[in-house]
Amino acid sequence: MKSLWNVIIVENRKLSRSPVLWGMLVFLLFVTGIRSGGADWNEHLGNMSFLFASVFGLMGFGTITAWTFGREYADRTIKDLLALPVSRTQIVIAKGIVILFWCLIATLLIFGFALLLGLLIGVPGLSLDIIRHQLVELLLIAGFHLFLCSPVALLASISRGYLVPIAYAFTTLMVALTAGPTALGPYLPWSIPALHLSSSGSAAFPLGSVSYIILLVVFELGAIGTMSWWKRADQR
């Protein structure tokens, strides 16, 4: 447990000092500012949740994940990392925990920024119930997109860099935007977060069970694949 904690500290130091993380955060805050406003707080905060469901999650979280796993190959530190007396599984888990932490921090910062902007521009009708409901919805959407990041980590490991996984994230975004409104939408993992958000007014989990199972399956396949790849990384 102590060794895992030490790896988490190291991975956190790498990501927290990365210009990719802070550059992505600034970009997301900028886009949030552009889309601010609405007739009421539900619309104002709903615009932000829609950005997360449609763009921020796939591209923002995907880019952070691609960099976290791909930089080891791009910076040629992978051999040094594999030589450490630490389990490869612990390295993958540590990277995953750090990605989860910073993506959730980014989500909360953007939510707080949207609240501040709403107060500054005078959006009417603010209440604690609205804040609570919108925050829960946003965290659910963020969680769904974090599930979708495990294939990005696998692709970054297989391709030994971050260009292929970023291209994958962009491609899945295009697929989600084009195929999401069709009958295939509920069965395409990248479309599920936006479809969940668009239907969330009627139920906490409005889509069929199969849609949420698909998200879990995608996460498990990506996570298991990434761990298996790293266990054999020095043989490739």
NUFITOR-354620 format. One line per field, with one value per atom (N, C-alpha, C): x, y, z. Coordinates in nm, 2 decimals. Layout:
<pts>
u	(X:...)
v	(Y:...)
w	(Z:...)
</pts>
This chain:
<pts>
u	(0.08:0.00:0.09:0.20:0.29:0.35:0.39:0.45:0.35:0.22:0.12:0.10:0.10:0.09:0.21:0.33:0.45:0.43:0.38:0.37:0.26:0.16:0.05:0.11:0.19:0.25:0.34:0.42:0.50:0.42:0.32:0.23:0.16:0.12:0.05:0.14:0.27:0.36:0.38:0.39:0.41:0.29:0.17:0.05:0.03:0.04:0.02:0.11:0.23:0.32:0.32:0.22:0.21:0.14:0.19:0.12:-0.01:-0.01:-0.13:-0.25:-0.23:-0.34:-0.39:-0.30:-0.35:-0.39:-0.33:-0.38:-0.52:-0.55:-0.68:-0.78:-0.74:-0.84:-0.87:-0.77:-0.79:-0.89:-0.87:-0.95:-1.10:-1.11:-1.25:-1.32:-1.24:-1.30:-1.34:-1.26:-1.28:-1.41:-1.43:-1.55:-1.67:-1.65:-1.77:-1.81:-1.71:-1.75:-1.82:-1.78:-1.85:-2.00:-2.02:-2.16:-2.24:-2.19:-2.27:-2.39:-2.49:-2.61:-2.73:-2.85:-2.97:-3.09:-3.21:-3.33:-3.33:-3.27:-3.27:-3.15:-3.14:-3.02:-3.02:-3.13:-3.14:-3.08:-3.11:-3.06:-2.91:-2.88:-2.74:-2.64:-2.68:-2.59:-2.61:-2.73:-2.75:-2.67:-2.64:-2.55:-2.41:-2.36:-2.23:-2.23:-2.34:-2.35:-2.35:-2.42:-2.42:-2.29:-2.21:-2.07:-1.99:-2.01:-1.94:-1.98:-2.11:-2.17:-2.13:-2.11:-2.09:-1.94:-1.87:-1.73:-1.63:-1.65:-1.55:-1.50:-1.60:-1.56:-1.47:-1.52:-1.44:-1.31:-1.30:-1.18:-1.09:-1.15:-1.08:-1.02:-1.10:-1.06:-0.97:-1.01:-0.93:-0.79:-0.77:-0.64:-0.55:-0.61:-0.54:-0.49:-0.58:-0.55:-0.44:-0.45:-0.36:-0.22:-0.21:-0.08:-0.02:-0.10:-0.05:0.01:-0.05:0.01:0.11:0.08:0.17:0.30:0.30:0.43:0.54:0.52:0.63:0.71:0.64:0.70:0.76:0.68:0.73:0.86:0.86:0.98:1.09:1.06:1.15:1.19:1.09:1.11:1.05:0.99:0.92:1.02:1.14:1.23:1.27:1.29:1.33:1.21:1.09:0.97:0.95:0.97:0.96:1.06:1.18:1.29:1.27:1.18:1.16:1.10:1.14:1.09:0.94:0.86:0.71:0.63:0.52:0.44:0.39:0.38:0.33:0.18:0.11:-0.03:-0.05:0.04:0.03:0.06:0.15:0.18:0.05:-0.02:-0.14:-0.25:-0.26:-0.37:-0.34:-0.21:-0.17:-0.20:-0.17:-0.20:-0.35:-0.43:-0.57:-0.63:-0.58:-0.62:-0.59:-0.48:-0.44:-0.52:-0.55:-0.64:-0.78:-0.83:-0.96:-0.96:-0.86:-0.86:-0.86:-0.77:-0.76:-0.88:-0.94:-1.06:-1.18:-1.19:-1.29:-1.27:-1.14:-1.10:-1.14:-1.11:-1.14:-1.29:-1.37:-1.51:-1.57:-1.52:-1.57:-1.53:-1.41:-1.36:-1.45:-1.49:-1.57:-1.71:-1.76:-1.89:-1.89:-1.79:-1.78:-1.76:-1.69:-1.67:-1.81:-1.89:-2.02:-2.11:-2.10:-2.18:-2.14:-2.01:-1.97:-2.01:-2.00:-2.05:-2.19:-2.27:-2.42:-2.45:-2.38:-2.41:-2.37:-2.26:-2.21:-2.30:-2.36:-2.44:-2.59:-2.62:-2.75:-2.85:-2.82:-2.91:-3.01:-3.14:-3.24:-3.28:-3.33:-3.39:-3.30:-3.19:-3.10:-3.15:-3.13:-3.17:-3.08:-3.08:-2.99:-3.03:-3.16:-3.21:-3.16:-3.15:-3.10:-2.95:-2.88:-2.73:-2.71:-2.78:-2.76:-2.79:-2.90:-2.95:-2.84:-2.80:-2.71:-2.57:-2.53:-2.40:-2.40:-2.51:-2.52:-2.51:-2.59:-2.59:-2.46:-2.39:-2.25:-2.15:-2.16:-2.07:-2.10:-2.22:-2.26:-2.20:-2.22:-2.17:-2.01:-1.95:-1.80:-1.76:-1.83:-1.80:-1.82:-1.92:-1.94:-1.82:-1.78:-1.67:-1.53:-1.52:-1.40:-1.40:-1.52:-1.52:-1.47:-1.50:-1.46:-1.31:-1.24:-1.10:-1.01:-1.06:-0.97:-0.92:-1.01:-0.95:-0.85:-0.86:-0.76:-0.63:-0.63:-0.50:-0.44:-0.53:-0.48:-0.42:-0.48:-0.43:-0.30:-0.29:-0.17:-0.05:-0.08:0.02:0.06:-0.04:-0.01:0.07:0.02:0.08:0.21:0.24:0.36:0.37:0.26:0.26:0.12:0.09:-0.04:-0.11:-0.05:-0.12:-0.24:-0.21:-0.32:-0.44:-0.42:-0.53:-0.61:-0.54:-0.61:-0.69:-0.63:-0.71:-0.83:-0.82:-0.93:-1.04:-0.99:-1.09:-1.17:-1.10:-1.16:-1.26:-1.22:-1.30:-1.43:-1.42:-1.53:-1.63:-1.57:-1.65:-1.74:-1.68:-1.75:-1.86:-1.82:-1.92:-2.04:-2.01:-2.12:-2.21:-2.15:-2.23:-2.32:-2.27:-2.34:-2.44:-2.39:-2.48:-2.56:-2.53:-2.60:-2.75:-2.80:-2.94:-3.02:-2.94:-3.00:-3.04:-3.10:-3.14:-3.02:-2.90:-2.78:-2.73:-2.77:-2.71:-2.70:-2.81:-2.81:-2.71:-2.66:-2.57:-2.43:-2.40:-2.27:-2.22:-2.11:-2.07:-2.04:-1.99:-1.96:-2.08:-2.20:-2.32:-2.40:-2.37:-2.46:-2.46:-2.34:-2.35:-2.45:-2.44:-2.53:-2.67:-2.70:-2.84:-2.89:-2.80:-2.85:-2.89:-2.81:-2.84:-2.96:-2.98:-3.10:-3.23:-3.22:-3.34:-3.35:-3.26:-3.25:-3.36:-3.45:-3.55:-3.66:-3.67:-3.78:-3.74:-3.61:-3.56:-3.41:-3.37:-3.23:-3.14:-3.19:-3.11:-3.21:-3.23:-3.34:-3.32:-3.20:-3.17:-3.19:-3.20:-3.21:-3.08:-3.10:-2.99:-2.87:-2.90:-2.79:-2.69:-2.74:-2.66:-2.55:-2.59:-2.50:-2.41:-2.46:-2.37:-2.26:-2.30:-2.20:-2.08:-2.12:-2.01:-1.92:-1.98:-1.90:-1.81:-1.87:-1.79:-1.67:-1.70:-1.59:-1.48:-1.52:-1.42:-1.34:-1.40:-1.33:-1.24:-1.28:-1.20:-1.07:-1.10:-0.98:-0.89:-0.94:-0.86:-0.78:-0.84:-0.78:-0.67:-0.71:-0.61:-0.49:-0.51:-0.40:-0.31:-0.36:-0.28:-0.21:-0.27:-0.20:-0.09:-0.11:-0.01:0.11:0.09:0.20:0.28:0.21:0.28:0.38:0.35:0.44:0.51:0.51:0.57:0.71:0.79:0.93:0.96:0.86:0.87:0.83:0.79:0.74:0.84)
v	(-0.12:0.00:0.13:0.12:0.23:0.26:0.15:0.17:0.23:0.19:0.25:0.39:0.43:0.57:0.65:0.60:0.67:0.69:0.59:0.60:0.70:0.71:0.81:0.95:0.97:1.10:1.14:1.05:1.08:1.11:1.03:1.05:1.18:1.21:1.34:1.46:1.44:1.55:1.57:1.46:1.47:1.54:1.50:1.56:1.70:1.73:1.86:1.97:1.92:2.02:2.02:1.95:1.94:2.06:2.12:2.23:2.18:2.05:1.99:2.00:1.97:1.98:2.12:2.22:2.35:2.42:2.39:2.44:2.39:2.26:2.21:2.27:2.29:2.36:2.50:2.58:2.71:2.71:2.62:2.61:2.58:2.48:2.45:2.56:2.64:2.75:2.86:2.88:2.98:2.94:2.82:2.78:2.79:2.75:2.77:2.91:3.00:3.15:3.19:3.14:3.18:3.13:3.01:2.96:2.99:3.09:3.12:3.20:3.19:3.27:3.18:3.23:3.16:3.23:3.18:3.24:3.21:3.10:3.07:2.99:2.95:2.87:2.73:2.67:2.54:2.54:2.64:2.66:2.69:2.78:2.83:2.71:2.64:2.52:2.41:2.39:2.29:2.30:2.43:2.45:2.39:2.41:2.36:2.21:2.15:2.00:1.95:2.02:1.97:1.97:2.08:2.08:1.96:1.93:1.81:1.69:1.67:1.55:1.53:1.64:1.63:1.65:1.74:1.77:1.76:1.82:1.83:1.69:1.60:1.47:1.39:1.38:1.30:1.36:1.49:1.56:1.60:1.66:1.71:1.59:1.50:1.39:1.30:1.28:1.19:1.24:1.38:1.43:1.42:1.44:1.42:1.28:1.18:1.04:1.00:1.05:1.02:1.07:1.19:1.25:1.17:1.14:1.07:0.93:0.86:0.73:0.74:0.83:0.84:0.91:1.00:1.08:0.99:0.88:0.79:0.74:0.72:0.68:0.80:0.91:1.03:1.08:1.08:1.13:1.03:0.91:0.79:0.76:0.77:0.74:0.60:0.53:0.41:0.30:0.29:0.19:0.21:0.34:0.37:0.34:0.37:0.34:0.19:0.11:-0.03:-0.10:-0.03:-0.08:-0.06:0.02:0.05:-0.08:-0.09:-0.21:-0.19:-0.16:-0.14:-0.22:-0.28:-0.35:-0.27:-0.33:-0.25:-0.22:-0.32:-0.29:-0.17:-0.15:-0.04:0.09:0.09:0.20:0.24:0.15:0.18:0.23:0.16:0.21:0.35:0.38:0.51:0.62:0.59:0.68:0.70:0.59:0.60:0.69:0.67:0.75:0.90:0.93:1.07:1.13:1.06:1.11:1.13:1.04:1.06:1.18:1.20:1.31:1.44:1.46:1.59:1.61:1.51:1.53:1.58:1.52:1.56:1.70:1.74:1.87:1.97:1.94:2.02:2.04:1.93:1.93:2.03:2.02:2.11:2.25:2.27:2.41:2.48:2.40:2.45:2.48:2.39:2.41:2.54:2.55:2.67:2.80:2.79:2.90:2.94:2.84:2.86:2.93:2.89:2.95:3.10:3.12:3.26:3.35:3.30:3.37:3.40:3.30:3.32:3.43:3.43:3.54:3.68:3.68:3.81:3.87:3.78:3.83:3.83:3.79:3.81:3.71:3.58:3.48:3.46:3.47:3.46:3.32:3.30:3.18:3.08:3.13:3.03:2.97:2.84:2.78:2.66:2.62:2.51:2.38:2.36:2.24:2.23:2.35:2.35:2.32:2.38:2.36:2.21:2.15:2.01:1.92:1.95:1.86:1.87:1.99:2.01:1.96:1.97:1.91:1.76:1.70:1.55:1.51:1.58:1.54:1.56:1.66:1.69:1.58:1.54:1.44:1.31:1.28:1.15:1.15:1.26:1.28:1.26:1.33:1.32:1.17:1.10:0.96:0.88:0.90:0.82:0.84:0.96:0.99:0.94:0.93:0.87:0.72:0.65:0.51:0.50:0.60:0.59:0.62:0.66:0.70:0.57:0.46:0.34:0.30:0.30:0.26:0.36:0.49:0.59:0.55:0.51:0.47:0.35:0.25:0.13:0.17:0.26:0.30:0.38:0.46:0.54:0.44:0.33:0.23:0.15:0.11:0.03:0.11:0.23:0.32:0.39:0.38:0.44:0.59:0.65:0.80:0.85:0.98:1.03:1.08:1.08:1.12:1.03:0.90:0.81:0.81:0.81:0.82:0.95:1.06:1.19:1.19:1.13:1.11:1.02:0.92:0.83:0.91:0.99:1.07:1.17:1.23:1.32:1.24:1.12:1.04:1.00:0.96:0.91:1.03:1.15:1.27:1.29:1.28:1.29:1.18:1.06:0.95:0.98:1.03:1.06:1.17:1.28:1.39:1.35:1.26:1.22:1.11:1.01:0.89:0.89:0.98:0.99:1.00:1.09:1.11:1.00:0.90:0.79:0.67:0.57:0.45:0.38:0.40:0.34:0.41:0.53:0.61:0.55:0.48:0.42:0.31:0.26:0.14:0.18:0.31:0.36:0.42:0.37:0.42:0.57:0.63:0.77:0.86:0.81:0.88:0.88:0.78:0.76:0.87:0.94:1.05:1.16:1.20:1.31:1.26:1.14:1.09:1.08:1.04:1.04:1.18:1.28:1.42:1.47:1.44:1.49:1.43:1.31:1.25:1.25:1.32:1.30:1.37:1.45:1.52:1.42:1.31:1.21:1.11:1.08:0.97:0.99:0.93:0.94:0.87:0.76:0.68:0.65:0.74:0.73:0.63:0.60:0.50:0.36:0.27:0.13:0.08:-0.03:-0.09:-0.12:-0.17:-0.21:-0.09:0.03:0.14:0.16:0.15:0.17:0.05:-0.07:-0.19:-0.18:-0.12:-0.10:-0.01:0.10:0.18:0.10:0.02:-0.06:-0.16:-0.22:-0.32:-0.25:-0.13:-0.06:-0.02:0.02:0.05:-0.07:-0.18:-0.30:-0.35:-0.35:-0.40:-0.31:-0.18:-0.09:-0.10:-0.11:-0.12:-0.25:-0.36:-0.49:-0.50:-0.44:-0.44:-0.36:-0.24:-0.16:-0.22:-0.28:-0.35:-0.47:-0.55:-0.66:-0.61:-0.50:-0.45:-0.40:-0.33:-0.28:-0.40:-0.51:-0.62:-0.68:-0.67:-0.73:-0.62:-0.50:-0.39:-0.41:-0.46:-0.48:-0.59:-0.67:-0.78:-0.73:-0.60:-0.56:-0.47)
w	(0.00:0.00:0.00:0.07:0.08:-0.06:-0.12:-0.26:-0.35:-0.35:-0.43:-0.41:-0.28:-0.24:-0.30:-0.29:-0.34:-0.49:-0.56:-0.71:-0.74:-0.66:-0.68:-0.67:-0.56:-0.54:-0.66:-0.71:-0.83:-0.95:-0.98:-1.10:-1.08:-0.96:-0.94:-0.97:-0.93:-0.95:-1.10:-1.17:-1.32:-1.39:-1.35:-1.42:-1.37:-1.24:-1.19:-1.25:-1.29:-1.35:-1.50:-1.56:-1.70:-1.76:-1.87:-1.93:-2.00:-2.03:-2.10:-2.00:-1.88:-1.78:-1.77:-1.74:-1.72:-1.85:-1.96:-2.09:-2.12:-2.09:-2.12:-2.02:-1.90:-1.80:-1.84:-1.89:-1.93:-2.05:-2.14:-2.26:-2.22:-2.13:-2.09:-2.02:-1.94:-1.87:-1.97:-2.07:-2.17:-2.25:-2.29:-2.36:-2.27:-2.14:-2.05:-2.04:-2.04:-2.03:-2.15:-2.27:-2.39:-2.39:-2.34:-2.34:-2.22:-2.14:-2.01:-2.05:-1.95:-1.97:-2.00:-1.98:-2.00:-1.93:-1.96:-1.90:-1.75:-1.71:-1.56:-1.53:-1.41:-1.37:-1.42:-1.44:-1.50:-1.64:-1.72:-1.86:-1.85:-1.76:-1.75:-1.72:-1.61:-1.57:-1.67:-1.73:-1.82:-1.95:-1.99:-2.10:-2.07:-1.95:-1.91:-1.91:-1.85:-1.85:-1.99:-2.08:-2.22:-2.28:-2.25:-2.30:-2.25:-2.13:-2.07:-2.14:-2.16:-2.21:-2.36:-2.43:-2.58:-2.62:-2.55:-2.59:-2.48:-2.37:-2.27:-2.22:-2.20:-2.15:-2.24:-2.37:-2.47:-2.50:-2.53:-2.57:-2.45:-2.34:-2.23:-2.15:-2.10:-2.02:-2.11:-2.23:-2.32:-2.34:-2.36:-2.38:-2.26:-2.14:-2.01:-2.00:-2.03:-2.02:-2.12:-2.24:-2.34:-2.31:-2.25:-2.21:-2.10:-2.00:-1.88:-1.91:-2.00:-2.04:-2.15:-2.25:-2.37:-2.34:-2.25:-2.23:-2.19:-2.13:-2.09:-2.21:-2.32:-2.44:-2.52:-2.52:-2.59:-2.53:-2.39:-2.32:-2.30:-2.35:-2.33:-2.19:-2.10:-1.96:-1.93:-2.03:-2.00:-1.95:-2.00:-1.95:-1.81:-1.78:-1.64:-1.54:-1.59:-1.51:-1.48:-1.59:-1.58:-1.49:-1.48:-1.40:-1.25:-1.22:-1.07:-1.00:-0.87:-0.80:-0.75:-0.85:-0.82:-0.92:-0.88:-0.96:-1.08:-1.20:-1.32:-1.30:-1.23:-1.20:-1.12:-1.02:-0.93:-1.01:-1.11:-1.19:-1.27:-1.33:-1.40:-1.31:-1.19:-1.10:-1.05:-1.02:-0.98:-1.08:-1.21:-1.31:-1.32:-1.31:-1.32:-1.20:-1.08:-0.97:-0.99:-1.04:-1.06:-1.17:-1.27:-1.38:-1.32:-1.24:-1.18:-1.09:-1.01:-0.92:-1.00:-1.10:-1.16:-1.26:-1.31:-1.39:-1.31:-1.19:-1.09:-1.04:-1.02:-0.98:-1.09:-1.21:-1.33:-1.34:-1.31:-1.32:-1.22:-1.09:-0.99:-1.01:-1.06:-1.09:-1.20:-1.30:-1.40:-1.35:-1.27:-1.21:-1.12:-1.04:-0.96:-1.04:-1.15:-1.24:-1.31:-1.35:-1.40:-1.30:-1.18:-1.07:-1.06:-1.05:-1.04:-1.15:-1.28:-1.39:-1.39:-1.35:-1.34:-1.24:-1.13:-1.03:-1.08:-1.16:-1.21:-1.32:-1.40:-1.51:-1.47:-1.34:-1.29:-1.34:-1.36:-1.40:-1.29:-1.31:-1.21:-1.17:-1.04:-1.00:-0.94:-0.87:-0.81:-0.68:-0.66:-0.54:-0.51:-0.39:-0.35:-0.42:-0.44:-0.51:-0.65:-0.72:-0.86:-0.86:-0.77:-0.76:-0.73:-0.64:-0.60:-0.72:-0.79:-0.90:-1.02:-1.05:-1.16:-1.13:-1.00:-0.97:-0.98:-0.93:-0.94:-1.08:-1.17:-1.31:-1.37:-1.34:-1.39:-1.35:-1.22:-1.17:-1.24:-1.26:-1.33:-1.47:-1.54:-1.68:-1.68:-1.58:-1.57:-1.54:-1.46:-1.43:-1.55:-1.63:-1.76:-1.85:-1.86:-1.95:-1.90:-1.77:-1.71:-1.74:-1.75:-1.79:-1.93:-2.02:-2.16:-2.18:-2.07:-2.09:-2.08:-2.04:-2.03:-2.17:-2.27:-2.40:-2.45:-2.41:-2.45:-2.39:-2.26:-2.19:-2.27:-2.31:-2.38:-2.51:-2.59:-2.72:-2.70:-2.59:-2.57:-2.54:-2.47:-2.44:-2.56:-2.64:-2.76:-2.87:-2.89:-2.99:-2.94:-2.82:-2.76:-2.78:-2.75:-2.76:-2.74:-2.77:-2.74:-2.86:-2.98:-3.10:-3.14:-3.14:-3.17:-3.08:-2.95:-2.86:-2.87:-2.89:-2.91:-3.04:-3.14:-3.27:-3.24:-3.16:-3.13:-3.05:-2.96:-2.88:-2.98:-3.07:-3.16:-3.25:-3.30:-3.38:-3.31:-3.18:-3.11:-3.08:-3.07:-3.06:-3.18:-3.30:-3.42:-3.44:-3.40:-3.40:-3.31:-3.19:-3.09:-3.14:-3.21:-3.26:-3.37:-3.46:-3.58:-3.56:-3.48:-3.46:-3.33:-3.24:-3.12:-3.13:-3.22:-3.24:-3.31:-3.36:-3.43:-3.34:-3.39:-3.31:-3.25:-3.31:-3.26:-3.13:-3.11:-3.00:-2.87:-2.82:-2.68:-2.67:-2.79:-2.79:-2.82:-2.85:-2.87:-2.74:-2.69:-2.55:-2.55:-2.66:-2.66:-2.67:-2.71:-2.72:-2.59:-2.51:-2.39:-2.29:-2.26:-2.17:-2.21:-2.34:-2.39:-2.39:-2.43:-2.43:-2.29:-2.19:-2.05:-2.01:-2.04:-2.00:-2.06:-2.19:-2.26:-2.20:-2.14:-2.09:-1.94:-1.87:-1.73:-1.65:-1.72:-1.65:-1.60:-1.66:-1.63:-1.53:-1.52:-1.43:-1.40:-1.29:-1.25:-1.36:-1.40:-1.51:-1.62:-1.71:-1.81:-1.92:-1.95:-2.06:-2.01:-2.10:-2.07:-2.00:-1.92:-1.85:-1.94:-2.06:-2.15:-2.18:-2.18:-2.21:-2.10:-1.98:-1.87:-1.85:-1.89:-1.89:-1.99:-2.11:-2.21:-2.16:-2.09:-2.03:-1.94:-1.86:-1.76:-1.84:-1.94:-2.02:-2.09:-2.15:-2.21:-2.12:-2.00:-1.89:-1.86:-1.83:-1.79:-1.89:-2.02:-2.13:-2.14:-2.14:-2.15:-2.03:-1.91:-1.79:-1.79:-1.81:-1.81:-1.93:-2.04:-2.15:-2.12:-2.06:-2.02:-1.92:-1.82:-1.72:-1.79:-1.87:-1.94:-2.03:-2.10:-2.18:-2.10:-1.99:-1.91:-1.85:-1.81:-1.75:-1.85:-1.98:-2.08:-2.16:-2.11:-2.19:-2.23:-2.14:-2.17:-2.27:-2.31:-2.41:-2.55:-2.56:-2.69:-2.76)
</pts>
